[in-house]
Amino acid sequence: LVRNSPRGAKELRGPMTKRFGPRETRAFFEDMGVTLKTEADGRVFPTTDDSATIVDALERAAAEAGVEVAFKSGVRRVDPGFRV
């Protein structure tokens, strides 16, 4: 995934890629109801070809997990576990 990113690998490296590999990521989105397709070069996209499909799935997963999203709010500190 990181090697084949058209926008560069640096942005995709970090804690998430160590915990969630390509199989886990694909399974997550499929479990969220996103139908995926694989291009000839191995890249994976929603069959809608619309990035909003991915955003909607992430927002839905966050809501189901009880994540509180605060807009126009400053961050004073970040505690372990990404609690802000």
Long-range contacts (C-beta under 8 A, 24 or more apart in sequence): 1-25, 4-41, 4-42, 4-43, 6-43, 28-61, 29-54, 29-57, 32-57, 32-60, 32-61, 33-57
